[in-house]
Amino acid sequence: MNKERKFFGFSKNVTIAGLVSFFMDVSSEMIYPLVPLFLANVLGVNKSVIGLIEGIAESTASLLKVFSGWFSDRIGNRKWLMAVGYGISTLSRPIVALASGWQHVMGSRFMDRFGKGVRTAPRDAIIAESTEKTHLGRAFGLHRSMDTMGAVIGPAFAFLLLGLFSNNYRIVFWLSMIPGAIAVLLIIFFITEKKKAVVAHAERPKLTLKHFDWRFKFFVAIATLFAIGNSSDVFLILRAQQIGIPTLIIPMVYLLFNLIYSISAIPAGIAADRFGRKRVILLGFVLFAILYYGFAVAKDTTAIWVLFGFYGLFMGLTEGIQKAFLATIIPSDFKATAFGVFNTAVGLAMLPASIIGGWLWDHVSPSATFYFGAITAGLSAILFVVFISVVRGNSYAK
């Protein structure tokens, strides 16, 4: 049997999944940093409504993540669910391009996140199933790096196109469809799913938590608590504008964040594989608490640039690494279901997180939004230390 061809040490599926996420994030991030500015400056929407839009889009659509993961395990198919999910997100672009009210923007954001809900768990399962267990951190680190490099190119395109078309948001929204279409074509023609042997009496995956032990449930609970304080990044963008970053430069601030996120993701994955994923996750929680405190007390634009840079480092340390850690504490037959449960729990927390963030901004102060996030991150770090101690006490492997 011929050995599977590797691309820079990674399997073809892992590499192509990274390219798919790269192009989709180019598409998404051409839009994302502009949407809160479009809502606030053009449509005159207040921060509570902006928070509500983001919360509904992220959390309601996240319900699909657990269903999509379970359905993927049940039918034994990952590739075509990925293609459908990425296709739905791409088709959401015309809605925001034609928007005349905040309801249309919410519809577009919901449809985009609906697509993400369909694709995320099957995609993560493909990456996990195409990677040796000892290299999971690197594989998910590569994926996050490719994904986020797209999020670097996207805001750069937005910046250039805004200048070229005299701040015409709608042209940028239309052009964002092109990289999205490329992502869908990559899945159709280059992702190859391994056919699993059918076992006559094998149990079909059921939508239940009974297959998962206390480690999975405890970790999901900690990640959910953290997410309740991690309000939408639109508040970081609005904070940057409030402190004095010009509207035209906002995409470049977001580009800096994504650039550092992308650069740090693979080294963070390698470090997590070598020194322990739990240590890297804990470091991420602590760093987030410090950063949100910084956003709360920031007084000048220099501080905003620095904070966005370190926020990129935080993202590189956490998102891919959390999934790599999760892959080590779940049964092999229920990977997509587990990723779906995790993503749904964290995604559902976006609704209260964004509503609370917007309410605090409008009724207390902009700083209060970030103080709240710092407190929940600190509590999550403490609970994760308890988690690590109990795991060691029960003699679980790292």
C-alpha positions in Angstrom: 0.0 0.0 0.0 1.4 3.4 -1.0 2.1 5.8 1.8 -0.1 8.9 1.7 1.6 11.9 0.2 2.5 14.6 2.7 2.5 18.3 2.1 5.1 20.0 4.3 4.7 17.1 6.7 0.9 17.3 6.8 -1.7 15.0 5.1 -3.5 16.3 2.0 -6.8 16.7 3.8 -5.2 18.8 6.6 -3.5 21.0 4.0 -6.5 21.4 1.8 -8.8 22.1 4.8 -6.3 24.8 5.8 -6.5 26.4 2.3 -10.3 26.2 2.4 -10.4 28.1 5.6 -7.8 30.5 4.2 -10.0 31.5 1.3 -13.2 31.6 3.4 -11.6 33.8 5.9 -10.4 36.2 3.2 -14.1 36.4 2.2 -15.4 36.7 5.8 -12.8 39.2 7.0 -13.3 41.5 4.1 -16.7 42.1 5.7 -16.4 41.5 9.4 -14.4 44.6 10.5 -16.7 46.8 8.4 -20.1 45.5 9.6 -20.1 47.2 13.1 -18.9 50.4 11.5 -21.6 50.1 8.8 -24.3 49.5 11.5 -23.1 52.3 13.8 -22.0 55.0 11.4 -24.3 54.4 8.3 -27.5 52.8 9.8 -27.2 54.5 13.2 -27.7 51.4 15.3 -26.9 51.5 19.0 -24.4 49.1 20.7 -27.1 47.0 22.4 -28.6 46.1 19.0 -25.2 45.4 17.5 -24.5 43.1 20.4 -27.9 41.4 19.9 -27.2 40.9 16.1 -23.9 39.3 16.8 -25.3 37.2 19.7 -28.2 35.9 17.7 -26.0 35.1 14.7 -23.4 33.3 16.6 -25.4 31.4 19.2 -28.6 30.5 17.4 -26.6 29.2 14.4 -24.3 27.3 16.8 -27.2 25.0 17.6 -26.4 23.4 14.2 -22.9 22.5 15.2 -23.9 19.7 17.6 -26.5 18.5 15.1 -24.1 18.6 12.2 -21.4 16.7 14.2 -23.9 14.0 15.3 -25.3 13.8 11.7 -21.8 13.5 10.3 -21.0 10.6 12.6 -24.3 9.0 11.9 -24.1 9.0 8.1 -20.3 8.7 8.0 -19.8 11.7 5.8 -17.8 14.8 6.4 -16.8 16.3 3.0 -20.3 17.2 1.6 -21.5 18.7 4.9 -18.3 20.9 4.7 -19.2 21.9 1.1 -22.8 22.8 2.0 -21.7 24.8 5.0 -19.1 26.8 3.1 -21.5 27.3 0.2 -24.3 28.8 2.5 -21.8 31.3 4.0 -20.7 32.4 0.5 -24.3 32.9 -0.5 -24.9 35.2 2.5 -22.8 38.0 1.0 -25.4 39.5 -1.4 -27.8 40.0 1.5 -25.5 42.4 3.4 -24.4 44.0 0.1 -28.1 44.9 -0.6 -28.9 45.8 3.1 -31.0 48.9 3.8 -31.7 48.1 7.5 -30.2 46.3 10.4 -32.6 43.5 10.0 -31.0 42.6 6.6 -27.5 42.7 8.2 -28.7 40.4 10.9 -30.1 38.0 8.3 -26.8 37.9 6.5 -24.9 37.4 9.7 -27.2 34.6 10.7 -26.9 32.9 7.3 -23.1 33.2 7.4 -23.0 31.6 10.9 -25.6 29.0 9.9 -23.1 27.8 7.3 -20.4 27.8 9.9 -22.6 25.7 12.1 -23.0 23.1 9.4 -19.3 22.9 8.4 -17.3 23.2 11.6 -17.6 19.8 13.3 -17.3 17.7 10.2 -14.2 19.7 9.2 -12.6 19.3 12.6 -13.3 15.6 12.5 -11.6 15.3 9.1 -8.5 17.0 10.4 -8.5 14.8 13.5 -9.0 11.6 11.5 -6.3 12.6 9.0 -3.6 13.2 11.7 -1.6 11.0 14.0 -2.5 11.6 17.7 1.0 12.9 18.5 0.7 15.6 15.9 -2.8 16.9 16.6 -1.5 20.2 18.1 0.5 20.9 14.9 -2.3 19.9 12.6 -4.9 22.1 14.3 -2.2 24.8 14.7 -1.6 24.7 10.9 -5.4 25.0 10.3 -5.7 28.0 12.6 -2.6 29.6 11.0 -4.0 29.1 7.4 -7.5 30.2 8.6 -6.1 33.3 10.2 -3.7 34.2 7.4 -6.9 34.6 5.3 -8.1 36.9 8.1 -5.0 39.0 7.5 -5.5 39.2 3.7 -9.2 39.9 4.1 -8.9 43.2 6.0 -6.0 44.2 3.7 -8.2 43.8 0.7 -11.0 45.7 2.5 -8.6 48.6 3.3 -7.4 48.8 -0.3 -10.9 48.5 -1.8 -12.3 51.1 0.6 -9.7 53.5 -0.6 -10.2 52.5 -4.3 -14.0 52.8 -4.2 -14.3 55.9 -1.9 -15.5 54.0 1.3 -18.2 52.1 -0.6 -18.9 49.2 1.7 -21.3 47.5 -0.7 -18.7 46.9 -3.4 -16.4 45.3 -0.8 -19.3 43.0 0.3 -20.0 41.9 -3.3 -16.3 41.2 -4.1 -16.0 39.0 -1.0 -18.0 36.3 -2.8 -15.0 35.4 -5.0 -12.7 33.8 -2.4 -15.7 32.1 -0.8 -16.5 30.4 -4.1 -12.8 29.2 -4.4 -13.1 27.6 -0.9 -16.2 25.6 -2.0 -14.5 24.4 -5.1 -11.4 23.2 -3.2 -13.6 21.0 -1.0 -15.4 19.5 -3.9 -12.3 18.6 -6.0 -9.5 18.0 -3.4 -10.9 16.7 -0.1 -10.9 12.9 -0.1 -12.8 11.2 2.6 -11.7 7.8 3.8 -14.4 5.2 3.5 -15.1 3.5 6.8 -15.7 -0.2 7.1 -19.3 -1.0 8.0 -19.8 -3.0 11.1 -23.1 -4.9 11.2 -23.7 -4.6 14.9 -21.9 -1.3 15.6 -23.8 1.2 17.6 -24.9 4.2 15.5 -24.0 7.6 17.1 -26.8 9.0 19.2 -27.2 12.6 20.2 -26.3 12.1 23.8 -23.5 12.9 26.3 -23.4 9.4 27.8 -20.4 8.6 25.6 -18.2 11.3 27.3 -16.6 11.2 30.7 -16.4 13.9 33.3 -13.2 15.4 31.8 -15.0 16.4 28.6 -18.0 17.8 30.4 -15.9 19.8 32.9 -13.7 21.2 30.1 -16.8 22.2 28.1 -18.3 23.9 31.2 -15.0 25.9 31.7 -14.9 26.9 28.0 -18.5 28.0 28.2 -18.0 30.2 31.3 -15.0 31.8 29.5 -17.1 32.4 26.4 -19.8 34.2 28.4 -17.3 37.0 29.1 -15.7 36.8 25.6 -18.2 39.2 23.9 -18.0 39.6 20.1 -14.9 41.2 18.6 -17.1 43.9 17.2 -16.8 45.6 20.6 -13.0 45.6 20.2 -13.5 47.3 16.9 -15.9 49.8 18.3 -13.5 50.5 21.2 -10.7 51.2 18.8 -12.8 53.7 17.0 -14.0 55.3 20.3 -10.4 55.7 21.5 -9.5 57.5 18.2 -8.5 55.1 15.5 -9.8 56.5 12.1 -12.5 54.4 10.4 -10.3 53.8 7.3 -7.5 52.4 9.5 -9.7 50.0 11.5 -9.2 47.2 8.9 -5.4 47.6 9.4 -5.7 47.2 13.2 -7.7 44.1 12.7 -5.1 42.9 10.2 -2.4 43.3 12.8 -4.5 41.1 15.2 -5.0 38.4 12.6 -1.4 38.5 11.4 0.0 37.8 14.9 -2.8 35.2 15.4 -1.7 33.4 12.2 2.0 33.6 12.9 1.6 32.3 16.5 -0.8 29.4 15.8 1.7 26.9 14.5 4.5 27.6 17.1 1.7 27.4 19.8 0.6 24.0 18.5 4.2 22.7 18.5 4.8 24.0 22.0 1.5 22.5 23.2 2.5 19.1 21.7 5.9 19.3 23.4 5.2 21.0 26.8 1.5 20.1 27.3 -1.7 21.4 25.9 -3.2 22.2 29.3 -0.3 24.6 30.2 -0.8 26.5 26.9 -4.6 26.7 27.4 -4.1 28.1 31.0 -1.7 30.7 29.7 -4.3 31.8 27.2 -7.0 32.3 29.9 -4.6 34.4 32.0 -3.5 36.5 29.0 -7.1 37.2 28.0 -7.9 38.5 31.5 -5.0 40.8 31.3 -5.9 42.0 27.8 -9.5 42.8 28.5 -8.4 44.7 31.6 -6.1 46.6 29.2 -9.0 47.4 26.8 -11.0 48.6 29.8 -8.4 51.2 30.9 -6.9 52.1 27.5 -6.6 55.9 26.9 -4.7 56.3 23.6 -4.4 54.7 20.2 -1.0 53.3 20.9 -2.4 51.1 23.6 -5.1 49.9 21.2 -2.5 48.8 18.6 -0.5 47.0 21.3 -3.6 45.3 22.8 -4.8 44.1 19.4 -1.3 42.6 18.8 -1.4 40.7 22.0 -5.0 39.7 21.4 -3.7 37.9 18.3 -1.2 36.1 20.4 -4.0 35.0 22.8 -6.0 33.6 19.9 -3.0 31.7 18.6 -2.5 30.1 22.0 -6.1 29.0 22.5 -8.6 28.1 19.8 -6.7 25.4 17.9 -5.0 24.1 21.1 -8.4 23.7 22.9 -9.6 21.5 20.0 -6.4 19.5 20.0 -6.7 18.9 23.7 -10.4 18.0 23.3 -9.4 15.3 20.7 -7.4 13.5 23.4 -10.3 13.1 25.8 -13.1 11.9 23.6 -14.0 8.5 22.1 -12.7 7.9 18.6 -16.2 6.9 17.3 -17.8 10.2 18.5 -15.3 12.9 17.4 -17.6 15.0 15.3 -20.4 14.8 17.9 -17.9 15.9 20.6 -16.6 18.8 18.5 -20.2 19.7 17.8 -21.2 19.7 21.5 -18.1 21.8 22.3 -18.7 24.3 19.5 -22.4 24.6 20.3 -21.9 25.2 24.0 -19.3 27.9 23.4 -21.3 29.4 20.5 -24.6 29.5 22.5 -22.7 31.5 25.2 -22.2 34.2 22.5 -25.8 35.3 22.9 -25.6 36.3 26.6 -22.0 37.4 26.1 -22.9 39.9 23.4 -26.2 41.1 25.0 -24.4 41.7 28.3 -21.5 43.4 26.5 -23.8 45.7 24.6 -25.9 46.5 27.6 -22.9 47.3 29.8 -21.5 49.6 27.0 -24.8 51.5 26.7 -25.9 51.6 30.3 -22.8 51.5 32.4 -19.7 52.4 30.3 -17.6 50.9 27.5 -15.0 49.9 30.0 -17.5 47.8 31.9 -17.9 45.4 28.9 -14.2 44.6 29.2 -14.0 44.4 33.0 -16.7 41.8 32.8 -14.7 39.7 30.4 -11.6 40.0 32.5 -13.4 38.6 35.5 -14.9 35.6 33.7 -11.5 34.8 32.2 -10.0 34.9 35.7 -12.6 32.5 37.0 -12.1 30.2 34.1 -8.3 30.1 34.8 -9.0 29.1 38.4 -11.4 26.4 37.4 -9.0 25.1 34.8 -6.3 24.8 37.5 -8.7 22.7 39.6 -9.4 20.6 36.5 -5.7 19.9 36.0 -5.2 19.0 39.6 -8.1 16.6 39.6 -6.9 15.0 36.3 -3.5 14.4 37.8 -5.0 13.1 41.0 -6.9 10.5 38.9 -3.7 9.5 37.1 -5.0 10.5 33.6 -2.3 10.8 31.0 -1.4 14.3 29.7 
